[in-house]
Amino acid sequence: MARREDTQSLKCPQCGTTGVAIYEENETPPHHQGRLDRKLIDIEGEFKAGLGYDPEIYCARCEIKVS
């Protein structure tokens, strides 16, 4: 399957810190279920990711979930 990069803007709802999450994803949804198989490859800004292939992202300052 072909892969492409996608970005998602991040903003903490508490402190306003901004950044970008960069994902690698399939161009074709697996099993035609309407969702893409994606993998977090980088985060720009003061954020951290949980564990897993498509983890939740948290503000490093506030510990608030942003995605």
CHARMM-style PDB file with segment names, atoms N, HN, CA, C and O in Angstrom:
ATOM      1  N   MET     1       0.823  -1.182   0.000  1.00  0.00      PROA
ATOM      2  CA  MET     1       0.000   0.000   0.000  1.00  0.00      PROA
ATOM      3  C   MET     1       0.869   1.248   0.000  1.00  0.00      PROA
ATOM      4  O   MET     1       1.885   1.299   0.694  1.00  0.00      PROA
ATOM      5  N   ALA     2       0.487   2.229  -0.754  1.00  0.00      PROA
ATOM      6  HN  ALA     2      -0.339   2.187  -1.317  1.00  0.00      PROA
ATOM      7  CA  ALA     2       1.212   3.490  -0.786  1.00  0.00      PROA
ATOM      8  C   ALA     2       0.989   4.247   0.520  1.00  0.00      PROA
ATOM      9  O   ALA     2      -0.070   4.153   1.141  1.00  0.00      PROA
ATOM     10  N   ARG     3       2.009   4.995   0.917  1.00  0.00      PROA
ATOM     11  HN  ARG     3       2.869   5.071   0.412  1.00  0.00      PROA
ATOM     12  CA  ARG     3       1.920   5.757   2.154  1.00  0.00      PROA
ATOM     13  C   ARG     3       2.070   7.231   1.832  1.00  0.00      PROA
ATOM     14  O   ARG     3       2.663   7.613   0.823  1.00  0.00      PROA
ATOM     15  N   ARG     4       1.520   8.045   2.712  1.00  0.00      PROA
ATOM     16  HN  ARG     4       1.038   7.735   3.532  1.00  0.00      PROA
ATOM     17  CA  ARG     4       1.660   9.493   2.568  1.00  0.00      PROA
ATOM     18  C   ARG     4       1.768  10.095   3.963  1.00  0.00      PROA
ATOM     19  O   ARG     4       1.399   9.458   4.949  1.00  0.00      PROA
ATOM     20  N   GLU     5       2.272  11.316   4.043  1.00  0.00      PROA
ATOM     21  HN  GLU     5       2.572  11.833   3.241  1.00  0.00      PROA
ATOM     22  CA  GLU     5       2.347  12.028   5.312  1.00  0.00      PROA
ATOM     23  C   GLU     5       1.137  12.950   5.445  1.00  0.00      PROA
ATOM     24  O   GLU     5       0.649  13.511   4.464  1.00  0.00      PROA
ATOM     25  N   ASP     6       0.673  13.089   6.677  1.00  0.00      PROA
ATOM     26  HN  ASP     6       1.070  12.633   7.474  1.00  0.00      PROA
ATOM     27  CA  ASP     6      -0.436  13.975   6.992  1.00  0.00      PROA
ATOM     28  C   ASP     6      -0.069  14.727   8.265  1.00  0.00      PROA
ATOM     29  O   ASP     6       0.624  14.181   9.123  1.00  0.00      PROA
ATOM     30  N   THR     7      -0.515  15.948   8.400  1.00  0.00      PROA
ATOM     31  HN  THR     7      -1.078  16.392   7.704  1.00  0.00      PROA
ATOM     32  CA  THR     7      -0.246  16.717   9.611  1.00  0.00      PROA
ATOM     33  C   THR     7      -1.549  17.085  10.300  1.00  0.00      PROA
ATOM     34  O   THR     7      -2.595  17.219   9.665  1.00  0.00      PROA
ATOM     35  N   GLN     8      -1.461  17.244  11.606  1.00  0.00      PROA
ATOM     36  HN  GLN     8      -0.611  17.136  12.121  1.00  0.00      PROA
ATOM     37  CA  GLN     8      -2.606  17.656  12.412  1.00  0.00      PROA
ATOM     38  C   GLN     8      -2.137  18.779  13.326  1.00  0.00      PROA
ATOM     39  O   GLN     8      -1.165  18.614  14.064  1.00  0.00      PROA
ATOM     40  N   SER     9      -2.812  19.910  13.284  1.00  0.00      PROA
ATOM     41  HN  SER     9      -3.601  20.044  12.685  1.00  0.00      PROA
ATOM     42  CA  SER     9      -2.483  21.026  14.175  1.00  0.00      PROA
ATOM     43  C   SER     9      -2.869  20.657  15.597  1.00  0.00      PROA
ATOM     44  O   SER     9      -3.897  20.021  15.831  1.00  0.00      PROA
ATOM     45  N   LEU    10      -2.031  21.066  16.542  1.00  0.00      PROA
ATOM     46  HN  LEU    10      -1.196  21.582  16.351  1.00  0.00      PROA
ATOM     47  CA  LEU    10      -2.281  20.802  17.959  1.00  0.00      PROA
ATOM     48  C   LEU    10      -2.367  22.133  18.700  1.00  0.00      PROA
ATOM     49  O   LEU    10      -1.618  23.066  18.412  1.00  0.00      PROA
ATOM     50  N   LYS    11      -3.290  22.207  19.660  1.00  0.00      PROA
ATOM     51  HN  LYS    11      -3.899  21.449  19.894  1.00  0.00      PROA
ATOM     52  CA  LYS    11      -3.381  23.386  20.525  1.00  0.00      PROA
ATOM     53  C   LYS    11      -3.931  22.938  21.875  1.00  0.00      PROA
ATOM     54  O   LYS    11      -4.984  22.305  21.951  1.00  0.00      PROA
ATOM     55  N   CYS    12      -3.208  23.272  22.929  1.00  0.00      PROA
ATOM     56  HN  CYS    12      -2.352  23.786  22.867  1.00  0.00      PROA
ATOM     57  CA  CYS    12      -3.647  22.928  24.275  1.00  0.00      PROA
ATOM     58  C   CYS    12      -4.821  23.827  24.659  1.00  0.00      PROA
ATOM     59  O   CYS    12      -4.714  25.050  24.563  1.00  0.00      PROA
ATOM     60  N   PRO    13      -5.939  23.240  25.092  1.00  0.00      PROA
ATOM     61  CA  PRO    13      -7.099  24.053  25.461  1.00  0.00      PROA
ATOM     62  C   PRO    13      -6.890  24.845  26.757  1.00  0.00      PROA
ATOM     63  O   PRO    13      -7.645  25.773  27.049  1.00  0.00      PROA
ATOM     64  N   GLN    14      -5.860  24.474  27.532  1.00  0.00      PROA
ATOM     65  HN  GLN    14      -5.248  23.720  27.295  1.00  0.00      PROA
ATOM     66  CA  GLN    14      -5.640  25.163  28.797  1.00  0.00      PROA
ATOM     67  C   GLN    14      -4.619  26.296  28.685  1.00  0.00      PROA
ATOM     68  O   GLN    14      -4.899  27.422  29.095  1.00  0.00      PROA
ATOM     69  N   CYS    15      -3.428  26.005  28.128  1.00  0.00      PROA
ATOM     70  HN  CYS    15      -3.200  25.091  27.795  1.00  0.00      PROA
ATOM     71  CA  CYS    15      -2.373  27.027  28.101  1.00  0.00      PROA
ATOM     72  C   CYS    15      -2.167  27.656  26.724  1.00  0.00      PROA
ATOM     73  O   CYS    15      -1.474  28.667  26.611  1.00  0.00      PROA
ATOM     74  N   GLY    16      -2.757  27.078  25.674  1.00  0.00      PROA
ATOM     75  HN  GLY    16      -3.320  26.256  25.766  1.00  0.00      PROA
ATOM     76  CA  GLY    16      -2.656  27.662  24.345  1.00  0.00      PROA
ATOM     77  C   GLY    16      -1.415  27.270  23.562  1.00  0.00      PROA
ATOM     78  O   GLY    16      -1.229  27.747  22.443  1.00  0.00      PROA
ATOM     79  N   THR    17      -0.557  26.414  24.115  1.00  0.00      PROA
ATOM     80  HN  THR    17      -0.709  26.026  25.024  1.00  0.00      PROA
ATOM     81  CA  THR    17       0.621  25.947  23.391  1.00  0.00      PROA
ATOM     82  C   THR    17       0.188  25.319  22.065  1.00  0.00      PROA
ATOM     83  O   THR    17      -0.793  24.576  22.015  1.00  0.00      PROA
ATOM     84  N   THR    18       0.922  25.621  20.995  1.00  0.00      PROA
ATOM     85  HN  THR    18       1.718  26.224  21.035  1.00  0.00      PROA
ATOM     86  CA  THR    18       0.575  25.074  19.684  1.00  0.00      PROA
ATOM     87  C   THR    18       1.716  24.219  19.143  1.00  0.00      PROA
ATOM     88  O   THR    18       2.868  24.355  19.555  1.00  0.00      PROA
ATOM     89  N   GLY    19       1.372  23.346  18.219  1.00  0.00      PROA
ATOM     90  HN  GLY    19       0.436  23.236  17.884  1.00  0.00      PROA
ATOM     91  CA  GLY    19       2.350  22.485  17.579  1.00  0.00      PROA
ATOM     92  C   GLY    19       1.705  21.706  16.455  1.00  0.00      PROA
ATOM     93  O   GLY    19       0.585  22.002  16.040  1.00  0.00      PROA
ATOM     94  N   VAL    20       2.421  20.705  15.964  1.00  0.00      PROA
ATOM     95  HN  VAL    20       3.332  20.464  16.302  1.00  0.00      PROA
ATOM     96  CA  VAL    20       1.955  19.895  14.848  1.00  0.00      PROA
ATOM     97  C   VAL    20       2.328  18.441  15.096  1.00  0.00      PROA
ATOM     98  O   VAL    20       3.441  18.137  15.526  1.00  0.00      PROA
ATOM     99  N   ALA    21       1.387  17.548  14.822  1.00  0.00      PROA
ATOM    100  HN  ALA    21       0.483  17.794  14.473  1.00  0.00      PROA
ATOM    101  CA  ALA    21       1.656  16.108  14.836  1.00  0.00      PROA
ATOM    102  C   ALA    21       1.786  15.662  13.385  1.00  0.00      PROA
ATOM    103  O   ALA    21       0.973  16.035  12.539  1.00  0.00      PROA
ATOM    104  N   ILE    22       2.812  14.863  13.100  1.00  0.00      PROA
ATOM    105  HN  ILE    22       3.473  14.561  13.786  1.00  0.00      PROA
ATOM    106  CA  ILE    22       3.045  14.384  11.738  1.00  0.00      PROA
ATOM    107  C   ILE    22       2.819  12.879  11.714  1.00  0.00      PROA
ATOM    108  O   ILE    22       3.426  12.133  12.483  1.00  0.00      PROA
ATOM    109  N   TYR    23       1.944  12.449  10.827  1.00  0.00      PROA
ATOM    110  HN  TYR    23       1.451  13.054  10.203  1.00  0.00      PROA
ATOM    111  CA  TYR    23       1.567  11.041  10.716  1.00  0.00      PROA
ATOM    112  C   TYR    23       1.956  10.480   9.356  1.00  0.00      PROA
ATOM    113  O   TYR    23       2.040  11.214   8.371  1.00  0.00      PROA
ATOM    114  N   GLU    24       2.190   9.191   9.311  1.00  0.00      PROA
ATOM    115  HN  GLU    24       2.122   8.595  10.111  1.00  0.00      PROA
ATOM    116  CA  GLU    24       2.324   8.450   8.062  1.00  0.00      PROA
ATOM    117  C   GLU    24       1.082   7.573   7.985  1.00  0.00      PROA
ATOM    118  O   GLU    24       0.751   6.885   8.951  1.00  0.00      PROA
ATOM    119  N   GLU    25       0.390   7.589   6.848  1.00  0.00      PROA
ATOM    120  HN  GLU    25       0.658   8.148   6.063  1.00  0.00      PROA
ATOM    121  CA  GLU    25      -0.843   6.819   6.740  1.00  0.00      PROA
ATOM    122  C   GLU    25      -0.984   6.172   5.374  1.00  0.00      PROA
ATOM    123  O   GLU    25      -0.382   6.612   4.395  1.00  0.00      PROA
ATOM    124  N   ASN    26      -1.787   5.125   5.325  1.00  0.00      PROA
ATOM    125  HN  ASN    26      -2.276   4.767   6.121  1.00  0.00      PROA
ATOM    126  CA  ASN    26      -2.101   4.456   4.058  1.00  0.00      PROA
ATOM    127  C   ASN    26      -3.003   5.340   3.230  1.00  0.00      PROA
ATOM    128  O   ASN    26      -3.825   6.078   3.772  1.00  0.00      PROA
ATOM    129  N   GLU    27      -2.855   5.270   1.914  1.00  0.00      PROA
ATOM    130  HN  GLU    27      -2.187   4.670   1.474  1.00  0.00      PROA
ATOM    131  CA  GLU    27      -3.754   6.014   1.038  1.00  0.00      PROA
ATOM    132  C   GLU    27      -5.112   5.340   0.929  1.00  0.00      PROA
ATOM    133  O   GLU    27      -6.106   5.996   0.618  1.00  0.00      PROA
ATOM    134  N   THR    28      -5.162   4.050   1.178  1.00  0.00      PROA
ATOM    135  HN  THR    28      -4.354   3.517   1.430  1.00  0.00      PROA
ATOM    136  CA  THR    28      -6.406   3.290   1.080  1.00  0.00      PROA
ATOM    137  C   THR    28      -6.797   2.801   2.473  1.00  0.00      PROA
ATOM    138  O   THR    28      -5.981   2.166   3.141  1.00  0.00      PROA
ATOM    139  N   PRO    29      -8.015   3.076   2.931  1.00  0.00      PROA
ATOM    140  CA  PRO    29      -8.439   2.588   4.250  1.00  0.00      PROA
ATOM    141  C   PRO    29      -8.416   1.066   4.304  1.00  0.00      PROA
ATOM    142  O   PRO    29      -8.831   0.413   3.347  1.00  0.00      PROA
ATOM    143  N   PRO    30      -7.935   0.485   5.410  1.00  0.00      PROA
ATOM    144  CA  PRO    30      -7.910  -0.971   5.525  1.00  0.00      PROA
ATOM    145  C   PRO    30      -9.334  -1.527   5.611  1.00  0.00      PROA
ATOM    146  O   PRO    30     -10.179  -0.992   6.328  1.00  0.00      PROA
ATOM    147  N   HSD    31      -9.575  -2.576   4.890  1.00  0.00      PROA
ATOM    148  HN  HSD    31      -8.888  -3.011   4.308  1.00  0.00      PROA
ATOM    149  CA  HSD    31     -10.862  -3.281   4.924  1.00  0.00      PROA
ATOM    150  C   HSD    31     -12.050  -2.367   4.605  1.00  0.00      PROA
ATOM    151  O   HSD    31     -13.189  -2.701   4.931  1.00  0.00      PROA
ATOM    152  N   HSD    32     -11.798  -1.228   3.976  1.00  0.00      PROA
ATOM    153  HN  HSD    32     -10.873  -0.957   3.711  1.00  0.00      PROA
ATOM    154  CA  HSD    32     -12.858  -0.297   3.548  1.00  0.00      PROA
ATOM    155  C   HSD    32     -13.789   0.100   4.687  1.00  0.00      PROA
ATOM    156  O   HSD    32     -14.999   0.205   4.486  1.00  0.00      PROA
ATOM    157  N   GLN    33     -13.243   0.320   5.875  1.00  0.00      PROA
ATOM    158  HN  GLN    33     -12.260   0.234   6.038  1.00  0.00      PROA
ATOM    159  CA  GLN    33     -14.049   0.704   7.039  1.00  0.00      PROA
ATOM    160  C   GLN    33     -14.097   2.220   7.215  1.00  0.00      PROA
ATOM    161  O   GLN    33     -14.672   2.712   8.186  1.00  0.00      PROA
ATOM    162  N   GLY    34     -13.505   2.956   6.293  1.00  0.00      PROA
ATOM    163  HN  GLY    34     -13.038   2.556   5.504  1.00  0.00      PROA
ATOM    164  CA  GLY    34     -13.585   4.403   6.362  1.00  0.00      PROA
ATOM    165  C   GLY    34     -12.555   5.082   7.239  1.00  0.00      PROA
ATOM    166  O   GLY    34     -12.578   6.307   7.362  1.00  0.00      PROA
ATOM    167  N   ARG    35     -11.656   4.339   7.849  1.00  0.00      PROA
ATOM    168  HN  ARG    35     -11.638   3.345   7.749  1.00  0.00      PROA
ATOM    169  CA  ARG    35     -10.610   4.979   8.643  1.00  0.00      PROA
ATOM    170  C   ARG    35      -9.248   4.567   8.104  1.00  0.00      PROA
ATOM    171  O   ARG    35      -9.078   3.462   7.587  1.00  0.00      PROA
ATOM    172  N   LEU    36      -8.290   5.463   8.231  1.00  0.00      PROA
ATOM    173  HN  LEU    36      -8.428   6.360   8.651  1.00  0.00      PROA
ATOM    174  CA  LEU    36      -6.962   5.200   7.707  1.00  0.00      PROA
ATOM    175  C   LEU    36      -6.087   4.552   8.764  1.00  0.00      PROA
ATOM    176  O   LEU    36      -6.213   4.839   9.954  1.00  0.00      PROA
ATOM    177  N   ASP    37      -5.199   3.676   8.319  1.00  0.00      PROA
ATOM    178  HN  ASP    37      -5.096   3.443   7.352  1.00  0.00      PROA
ATOM    179  CA  ASP    37      -4.182   3.086   9.181  1.00  0.00      PROA
ATOM    180  C   ASP    37      -3.068   4.118   9.256  1.00  0.00      PROA
ATOM    181  O   ASP    37      -2.397   4.365   8.254  1.00  0.00      PROA
ATOM    182  N   ARG    38      -2.855   4.727  10.416  1.00  0.00      PROA
ATOM    183  HN  ARG    38      -3.400   4.527  11.230  1.00  0.00      PROA
ATOM    184  CA  ARG    38      -1.848   5.774  10.501  1.00  0.00      PROA
ATOM    185  C   ARG    38      -0.931   5.572  11.690  1.00  0.00      PROA
ATOM    186  O   ARG    38      -1.293   4.942  12.683  1.00  0.00      PROA
ATOM    187  N   LYS    39       0.281   6.130  11.561  1.00  0.00      PROA
ATOM    188  HN  LYS    39       0.575   6.641  10.753  1.00  0.00      PROA
ATOM    189  CA  LYS    39       1.316   5.986  12.575  1.00  0.00      PROA
ATOM    190  C   LYS    39       1.917   7.358  12.844  1.00  0.00      PROA
ATOM    191  O   LYS    39       2.290   8.068  11.910  1.00  0.00      PROA
ATOM    192  N   LEU    40       2.011   7.735  14.113  1.00  0.00      PROA
ATOM    193  HN  LEU    40       1.708   7.158  14.872  1.00  0.00      PROA
ATOM    194  CA  LEU    40       2.635   8.999  14.500  1.00  0.00      PROA
ATOM    195  C   LEU    40       4.139   8.884  14.273  1.00  0.00      PROA
ATOM    196  O   LEU    40       4.774   7.965  14.788  1.00  0.00      PROA
ATOM    197  N   ILE    41       4.711   9.810  13.506  1.00  0.00      PROA
ATOM    198  HN  ILE    41       4.195  10.557  13.088  1.00  0.00      PROA
ATOM    199  CA  ILE    41       6.151   9.744  13.265  1.00  0.00      PROA
ATOM    200  C   ILE    41       6.926  10.898  13.903  1.00  0.00      PROA
ATOM    201  O   ILE    41       8.137  10.788  14.095  1.00  0.00      PROA
ATOM    202  N   ASP    42       6.244  12.009  14.237  1.00  0.00      PROA
ATOM    203  HN  ASP    42       5.260  12.098  14.080  1.00  0.00      PROA
ATOM    204  CA  ASP    42       6.940  13.132  14.870  1.00  0.00      PROA
ATOM    205  C   ASP    42       5.924  14.097  15.477  1.00  0.00      PROA
ATOM    206  O   ASP    42       4.779  14.176  15.031  1.00  0.00      PROA
ATOM    207  N   ILE    43       6.363  14.830  16.501  1.00  0.00      PROA
ATOM    208  HN  ILE    43       7.293  14.766  16.863  1.00  0.00      PROA
ATOM    209  CA  ILE    43       5.565  15.909  17.097  1.00  0.00      PROA
ATOM    210  C   ILE    43       6.455  17.139  17.167  1.00  0.00      PROA
ATOM    211  O   ILE    43       7.579  17.067  17.663  1.00  0.00      PROA
ATOM    212  N   GLU    44       5.959  18.263  16.674  1.00  0.00      PROA
ATOM    213  HN  GLU    44       5.046  18.322  16.271  1.00  0.00      PROA
ATOM    214  CA  GLU    44       6.672  19.535  16.771  1.00  0.00      PROA
ATOM    215  C   GLU    44       5.960  20.383  17.816  1.00  0.00      PROA
ATOM    216  O   GLU    44       4.744  20.564  17.749  1.00  0.00      PROA
ATOM    217  N   GLY    45       6.706  20.897  18.770  1.00  0.00      PROA
ATOM    218  HN  GLY    45       7.694  20.750  18.824  1.00  0.00      PROA
ATOM    219  CA  GLY    45       6.125  21.700  19.839  1.00  0.00      PROA
ATOM    220  C   GLY    45       6.239  20.977  21.170  1.00  0.00      PROA
ATOM    221  O   GLY    45       6.812  19.891  21.251  1.00  0.00      PROA
ATOM    222  N   GLU    46       5.688  21.587  22.213  1.00  0.00      PROA
ATOM    223  HN  GLU    46       5.222  22.469  22.147  1.00  0.00      PROA
ATOM    224  CA  GLU    46       5.788  21.052  23.568  1.00  0.00      PROA
ATOM    225  C   GLU    46       4.656  20.075  23.853  1.00  0.00      PROA
ATOM    226  O   GLU    46       3.760  20.356  24.649  1.00  0.00      PROA
ATOM    227  N   PHE    47       4.710  18.935  23.199  1.00  0.00      PROA
ATOM    228  HN  PHE    47       5.438  18.706  22.553  1.00  0.00      PROA
ATOM    229  CA  PHE    47       3.704  17.888  23.354  1.00  0.00      PROA
ATOM    230  C   PHE    47       4.398  16.558  23.503  1.00  0.00      PROA
ATOM    231  O   PHE    47       5.553  16.403  23.106  1.00  0.00      PROA
ATOM    232  N   LYS    48       3.696  15.594  24.075  1.00  0.00      PROA
ATOM    233  HN  LYS    48       2.757  15.720  24.397  1.00  0.00      PROA
ATOM    234  CA  LYS    48       4.222  14.227  24.178  1.00  0.00      PROA
ATOM    235  C   LYS    48       3.115  13.252  23.815  1.00  0.00      PROA
ATOM    236  O   LYS    48       1.928  13.564  23.916  1.00  0.00      PROA
ATOM    237  N   ALA    49       3.526  12.074  23.396  1.00  0.00      PROA
ATOM    238  HN  ALA    49       4.490  11.821  23.314  1.00  0.00      PROA
ATOM    239  CA  ALA    49       2.571  11.064  22.945  1.00  0.00      PROA
ATOM    240  C   ALA    49       2.524   9.901  23.919  1.00  0.00      PROA
ATOM    241  O   ALA    49       3.517   9.568  24.565  1.00  0.00      PROA
ATOM    242  N   GLY    50       1.350   9.288  24.013  1.00  0.00      PROA
ATOM    243  HN  GLY    50       0.543   9.558  23.488  1.00  0.00      PROA
ATOM    244  CA  GLY    50       1.203   8.069  24.784  1.00  0.00      PROA
ATOM    245  C   GLY    50       1.825   6.917  24.003  1.00  0.00      PROA
ATOM    246  O   GLY    50       2.536   7.134  23.021  1.00  0.00      PROA
ATOM    247  N   LEU    51       1.561   5.721  24.433  1.00  0.00      PROA
ATOM    248  HN  LEU    51       0.984   5.544  25.231  1.00  0.00      PROA
ATOM    249  CA  LEU    51       2.103   4.540  23.778  1.00  0.00      PROA
ATOM    250  C   LEU    51       1.188   4.067  22.661  1.00  0.00      PROA
ATOM    251  O   LEU    51      -0.005   4.370  22.649  1.00  0.00      PROA
ATOM    252  N   GLY    52       1.755   3.324  21.728  1.00  0.00      PROA
ATOM    253  HN  GLY    52       2.724   3.078  21.738  1.00  0.00      PROA
ATOM    254  CA  GLY    52       0.950   2.714  20.679  1.00  0.00      PROA
ATOM    255  C   GLY    52       1.220   3.269  19.309  1.00  0.00      PROA
ATOM    256  O   GLY    52       2.014   4.193  19.133  1.00  0.00      PROA
ATOM    257  N   TYR    53       0.551   2.693  18.346  1.00  0.00      PROA
ATOM    258  HN  TYR    53      -0.094   1.942  18.488  1.00  0.00      PROA
ATOM    259  CA  TYR    53       0.737   3.008  16.938  1.00  0.00      PROA
ATOM    260  C   TYR    53       0.133   4.367  16.569  1.00  0.00      PROA
ATOM    261  O   TYR    53       0.741   5.133  15.822  1.00  0.00      PROA
ATOM    262  N   ASP    54      -1.050   4.666  17.086  1.00  0.00      PROA
ATOM    263  HN  ASP    54      -1.544   4.044  17.693  1.00  0.00      PROA
ATOM    264  CA  ASP    54      -1.740   5.950  16.859  1.00  0.00      PROA
ATOM    265  C   ASP    54      -2.111   6.503  18.237  1.00  0.00      PROA
ATOM    266  O   ASP    54      -3.285   6.506  18.607  1.00  0.00      PROA
ATOM    267  N   PRO    55      -1.112   6.972  19.001  1.00  0.00      PROA
ATOM    268  CA  PRO    55      -1.335   7.329  20.407  1.00  0.00      PROA
ATOM    269  C   PRO    55      -2.062   8.654  20.610  1.00  0.00      PROA
ATOM    270  O   PRO    55      -2.138   9.490  19.710  1.00  0.00      PROA
ATOM    271  N   GLU    56      -2.589   8.817  21.812  1.00  0.00      PROA
ATOM    272  HN  GLU    56      -2.527   8.138  22.543  1.00  0.00      PROA
ATOM    273  CA  GLU    56      -3.151  10.101  22.207  1.00  0.00      PROA
ATOM    274  C   GLU    56      -1.989  11.053  22.457  1.00  0.00      PROA
ATOM    275  O   GLU    56      -0.899  10.623  22.836  1.00  0.00      PROA
ATOM    276  N   ILE    57      -2.221  12.344  22.247  1.00  0.00      PROA
ATOM    277  HN  ILE    57      -3.106  12.693  21.939  1.00  0.00      PROA
ATOM    278  CA  ILE    57      -1.180  13.350  22.414  1.00  0.00      PROA
ATOM    279  C   ILE    57      -1.577  14.283  23.548  1.00  0.00      PROA
ATOM    280  O   ILE    57      -2.736  14.681  23.667  1.00  0.00      PROA
ATOM    281  N   TYR    58      -0.578  14.630  24.394  1.00  0.00      PROA
ATOM    282  HN  TYR    58       0.363  14.307  24.298  1.00  0.00      PROA
ATOM    283  CA  TYR    58      -0.813  15.450  25.574  1.00  0.00      PROA
ATOM    284  C   TYR    58       0.110  16.674  25.554  1.00  0.00      PROA
ATOM    285  O   TYR    58       1.215  16.618  25.014  1.00  0.00      PROA
ATOM    286  N   CYS    59      -0.352  17.767  26.141  1.00  0.00      PROA
ATOM    287  HN  CYS    59      -1.249  17.812  26.580  1.00  0.00      PROA
ATOM    288  CA  CYS    59       0.476  18.944  26.342  1.00  0.00      PROA
ATOM    289  C   CYS    59       1.529  18.587  27.397  1.00  0.00      PROA
ATOM    290  O   CYS    59       1.195  18.060  28.458  1.00  0.00      PROA
ATOM    291  N   ALA    60       2.794  18.876  27.103  1.00  0.00      PROA
ATOM    292  HN  ALA    60       3.066  19.305  26.242  1.00  0.00      PROA
ATOM    293  CA  ALA    60       3.875  18.566  28.040  1.00  0.00      PROA
ATOM    294  C   ALA    60       3.846  19.498  29.251  1.00  0.00      PROA
ATOM    295  O   ALA    60       4.378  19.147  30.304  1.00  0.00      PROA
ATOM    296  N   ARG    61       3.239  20.669  29.123  1.00  0.00      PROA
ATOM    297  HN  ARG    61       2.806  20.954  28.268  1.00  0.00      PROA
ATOM    298  CA  ARG    61       3.156  21.616  30.244  1.00  0.00      PROA
ATOM    299  C   ARG    61       2.008  21.271  31.189  1.00  0.00      PROA
ATOM    300  O   ARG    61       2.193  21.244  32.406  1.00  0.00      PROA
ATOM    301  N   CYS    62       0.827  21.008  30.635  1.00  0.00      PROA
ATOM    302  HN  CYS    62       0.677  21.030  29.647  1.00  0.00      PROA
ATOM    303  CA  CYS    62      -0.395  20.872  31.428  1.00  0.00      PROA
ATOM    304  C   CYS    62      -0.850  19.433  31.647  1.00  0.00      PROA
ATOM    305  O   CYS    62      -1.702  19.175  32.497  1.00  0.00      PROA
ATOM    306  N   GLU    63      -0.289  18.494  30.885  1.00  0.00      PROA
ATOM    307  HN  GLU    63       0.403  18.703  30.194  1.00  0.00      PROA
ATOM    308  CA  GLU    63      -0.715  17.088  30.933  1.00  0.00      PROA
ATOM    309  C   GLU    63      -2.159  16.906  30.463  1.00  0.00      PROA
ATOM    310  O   GLU    63      -2.807  15.924  30.826  1.00  0.00      PROA
ATOM    311  N   ILE    64      -2.668  17.843  29.658  1.00  0.00      PROA
ATOM    312  HN  ILE    64      -2.142  18.640  29.362  1.00  0.00      PROA
ATOM    313  CA  ILE    64      -4.029  17.785  29.119  1.00  0.00      PROA
ATOM    314  C   ILE    64      -4.005  17.070  27.782  1.00  0.00      PROA
ATOM    315  O   ILE    64      -3.121  17.316  26.961  1.00  0.00      PROA
ATOM    316  N   LYS    65      -4.968  16.186  27.555  1.00  0.00      PROA
ATOM    317  HN  LYS    65      -5.686  15.987  28.221  1.00  0.00      PROA
ATOM    318  CA  LYS    65      -5.084  15.493  26.273  1.00  0.00      PROA
ATOM    319  C   LYS    65      -5.527  16.490  25.203  1.00  0.00      PROA
ATOM    320  O   LYS    65      -6.494  17.226  25.396  1.00  0.00      PROA
ATOM    321  N   VAL    66      -4.808  16.510  24.065  1.00  0.00      PROA
ATOM    322  HN  VAL    66      -4.022  15.911  23.908  1.00  0.00      PROA
ATOM    323  CA  VAL    66      -5.153  17.431  22.991  1.00  0.00      PROA
ATOM    324  C   VAL    66      -5.619  16.700  21.738  1.00  0.00      PROA
ATOM    325  O   VAL    66      -6.133  17.338  20.819  1.00  0.00      PROA
ATOM    326  N   SER    67      -5.457  15.400  21.676  1.00  0.00      PROA
ATOM    327  HN  SER    67      -5.040  14.882  22.423  1.00  0.00      PROA
ATOM    328  CA  SER    67      -5.963  14.653  20.517  1.00  0.00      PROA
ATOM    329  C   SER    67      -6.397  13.264  20.917  1.00  0.00      PROA
ATOM    330  OT1 SER    67      -6.850  12.491  20.072  1.00  0.00      PROA
TER     331      SER     67
END
